[in-house]
Amino acid sequence: MEKMRVGFIGAGKMASAVAQAILLTGRIRSTTPSSFEAKSPQDNLGRYHGFSHRKLLRSQTEQMGAHHPGGQLRLFRSQNHVESQSQTKQDTASHLRSPGIGSTSYARSTATYPKMKCWRSDGDVQPVNIFASAPSNRNLEKFQTLSCRTTHSNLEVLENCTFVFLATKPHVLPTVLEEIAPAVTPEHVVISMAAGVTLETLEEGLPAGTKVLRIIPNLPCVVQSGAIILSRGSCVGENEVDVLKKLLSPSGLCEEAPESYIDIHTGLSGSGVAYVYMFAEALAEGAVKMGMPGQLANKIAAQTLLGAAKMMLETGEHPAALRSAVCTPGGTTIHALHELEKGGLRATVMNAVEAATNRAREMGKR
Ligand SMILES: NC(=O)c1ccc[n+]([C@@H]2O[C@H](COP(=O)([O-])OP(=O)(O)OC[C@H]3O[C@@H](n4cnc5c(N)ncnc54)[C@H](OP(=O)(O)O)[C@@H]3O)[C@@H](O)[C@H]2O)c1
C-alpha cells in the first residue's frame, strides 16, 4: 500500500500546527534523509539538525501550561511511544529502504505525480513524507526542524504529494491557485485553510473535477487540542473525507459540517481562542489584584479553563448545569456571577462571536 504524502503550500503558524499534530501521533518514527546515517536507536528518534522529538514533546507540554497533570500524562504517553519506537530500529531501517518511502531520489525520479491508488489512513505519516513550501525560509525552518522536506516551489509540493493543504493568507490564495492549477490532477485532494475563501472559489480556480475541501482549524491544534471543521466540495467522496479526518484527528476535534457553518466556526473557535485568552488574562489579573503572584495566577487560570472544558466534554452536560452545580446558595460563586451578569459578559461574548462571523462572511464576499 502506498504511503501517504502530505503537502503544505504556506508554512506559517497553522501549517506547522497541523503538521506537528500529524507527526506527534501514530508512530513517531525517525526519518532520515539519504545522507543521514543513524548511529544508534536513539539517533533514530527523529534527530536531525540537532533536534529530537523528545525536545518537541517537552516544549509543547511546556506551552500547554507547564506541569499540569494532563500535560505530564500526555508527555509520558508520547515518550513511551517514542521509546517503543526505539525498539523498532530494524523495522524502521527496512522501512526506509523500501522503495518509494523516505527516499528523496525516489520522490524526484520516478513519477511526475504520486501514484496514490490507495492510502494508508492510519495516521502514520512520517516527516519525510511531509513537504512544505513558502517563498522565504522564515517559517520553513520549523518544518526542517521536524525533519520534513521543504522547498520554495509550490509545484514541487504538488508533484510529491496527494493531500495538499493550502495554508497561505487568504489574499495570497488567488495567485497560488493560478500557479498550481495546471499541475493539479484528479489524484490530488486540495484542502484550503484560508478563512473566507469559499469552496466555489476554490473549485472555479482549479481544474473541473478537482477534489477540494475547506477546513478551519484553530491554534490549539499545535497541542493536539484544536477544533477543526471541514466541508467538502462537490467532487469529494467518503474516502477522502475519512482519510482527511483520520489525518487531522490527532489535531483535536474534527467535525464535518455544511460550508455555511464555516464562518460561524471562525467566530466561535478560530477567533474564539483569543476571547478565551482575554478571559484567562482577566481571571488571572483579578487574582493578582487580590494579592496572588502573576505567574501562579496565570497557571491556575489556565488549569481552571482546561478543567472546566474537560468537564463539559467528558460529562456532556450543558454548561448552565455545570455552572449551577458550582453555586452554593448565598455563596461566593453566585456573588461573582452576579457581577459578570452586571458587566454583560454573556451578551458581550455573543456579540463577539457574531462580529467575527460577520467579518468572516464579509471577507468571503471580496
Ligand atoms: N492563525 C489562525 O489561528 C488561523 C485559524 C484558522 C484559519 N487560519 C487560516 O490559515 C491560513 C494561514 O494562516 P497562518 O496564521 O498560518 O498564516 P502565516 O503564519 O502568516 O503563514 C502564511 C504562510 O504563507 C506563506 N506564503 C506567502 N505567500 C506564499 C505563496 N505565494 N506561496 C506559498 N506560500 C506563501 C508564507 O511564507 P513565508 O513563510 O515566506 O512568510 C507563510 O509561510 C490563513 O489563510 C488563515 O485564514 C488561520
The ligand as a Tripos MOL2 file, in Angstrom:
@<TRIPOS>MOLECULE
LIG
   48    52     1     0     0
SMALL
NO_CHARGES

@<TRIPOS>ATOM
      1 N1         -3.9280   31.5700   12.6350 N.am      1 LIG1
      2 C1         -5.0960   31.0170   12.9420 C.2       1 LIG1
      3 O1         -5.4820   30.8470   14.1080 O.2       1 LIG1
      4 C2         -5.9970   30.5390   11.8230 C.ar      1 LIG1
      5 C3         -7.2000   29.9000   12.1460 C.ar      1 LIG1
      6 C4         -7.9890   29.4190   11.1070 C.ar      1 LIG1
      7 C5         -7.5990   29.5750    9.7950 C.ar      1 LIG1
      8 N2         -6.4510   30.2200    9.5200 N.ar      1 LIG1
      9 C6         -6.0870   30.3850    8.1070 C.3       1 LIG1
     10 O2         -4.8790   29.6850    7.8740 O.3       1 LIG1
     11 C7         -4.1450   30.3290    6.8410 C.3       1 LIG1
     12 C8         -2.7130   30.5120    7.2920 C.3       1 LIG1
     13 O3         -2.7070   31.3330    8.4360 O.3       1 LIG1
     14 P1         -1.3870   31.4750    9.3090 P.3       1 LIG1
     15 O4         -1.8000   32.1690   10.5600 O.co2     1 LIG1
     16 O5         -0.6890   30.1600    9.3730 O.co2     1 LIG1
     17 O6         -0.5550   32.4750    8.3660 O.3       1 LIG1
     18 P2          1.0100   32.8220    8.3930 P.3       1 LIG1
     19 O7          1.6210   32.3580    9.6840 O.co2     1 LIG1
     20 O8          1.1470   34.2440    8.0160 O.co2     1 LIG1
     21 O9          1.6090   31.9150    7.2100 O.3       1 LIG1
     22 C9          1.3730   32.1640    5.8560 C.3       1 LIG1
     23 C10         2.3540   31.3380    5.0530 C.3       1 LIG1
     24 O10         2.0850   31.5210    3.6790 O.3       1 LIG1
     25 C11         3.3370   31.6650    3.0050 C.3       1 LIG1
     26 N3          3.1710   32.2910    1.6980 N.ar      1 LIG1
     27 C12         3.0200   33.6000    1.3800 C.ar      1 LIG1
     28 N4          2.9140   33.7300    0.0320 N.ar      1 LIG1
     29 C13         3.0040   32.4710   -0.4970 C.ar      1 LIG1
     30 C14         2.9840   31.9340   -1.8130 C.ar      1 LIG1
     31 N5          2.8120   32.7110   -2.8960 N.pl3     1 LIG1
     32 N6          3.1270   30.6060   -1.9680 N.ar      1 LIG1
     33 C15         3.2860   29.7870   -0.8970 C.ar      1 LIG1
     34 N7          3.3130   30.2310    0.3610 N.ar      1 LIG1
     35 C16         3.1720   31.5530    0.5630 C.ar      1 LIG1
     36 C17         4.1610   32.4780    3.9750 C.3       1 LIG1
     37 O11         5.5070   32.4220    3.5710 O.3       1 LIG1
     38 P3          6.7350   32.9830    4.4600 P.3       1 LIG1
     39 O12         6.9750   31.9170    5.4710 O.co2     1 LIG1
     40 O13         7.8160   33.1240    3.4610 O.co2     1 LIG1
     41 O14         6.2620   34.2650    5.0620 O.co2     1 LIG1
     42 C18         3.8280   31.7360    5.2740 C.3       1 LIG1
     43 O15         4.6080   30.5680    5.3980 O.3       1 LIG1
     44 C19        -4.8300   31.6710    6.5620 C.3       1 LIG1
     45 O16        -5.4990   31.6010    5.3400 O.3       1 LIG1
     46 C20        -5.8290   31.8310    7.6980 C.3       1 LIG1
     47 O17        -7.0100   32.4360    7.2390 O.3       1 LIG1
     48 C21        -5.6300   30.6920   10.4900 C.ar      1 LIG1
@<TRIPOS>BOND
     1     1     2 1
     2     2     3 2
     3     2     4 1
     4     4     5 ar
     5     4    48 ar
     6     5     6 ar
     7     6     7 ar
     8     7     8 ar
     9     8     9 1
    10     8    48 ar
    11     9    10 1
    12     9    46 1
    13    10    11 1
    14    11    12 1
    15    11    44 1
    16    12    13 1
    17    13    14 1
    18    14    15 2
    19    14    16 1
    20    14    17 1
    21    17    18 1
    22    18    19 2
    23    18    20 1
    24    18    21 1
    25    21    22 1
    26    22    23 1
    27    23    24 1
    28    23    42 1
    29    24    25 1
    30    25    26 1
    31    25    36 1
    32    26    27 ar
    33    26    35 ar
    34    27    28 ar
    35    28    29 ar
    36    29    30 ar
    37    29    35 ar
    38    30    31 1
    39    30    32 ar
    40    32    33 ar
    41    33    34 ar
    42    34    35 ar
    43    36    37 1
    44    36    42 1
    45    37    38 1
    46    38    39 2
    47    38    40 1
    48    38    41 1
    49    42    43 1
    50    44    45 1
    51    44    46 1
    52    46    47 1
@<TRIPOS>SUBSTRUCTURE
     1 LIG1         1 GROUP 0 **** ****
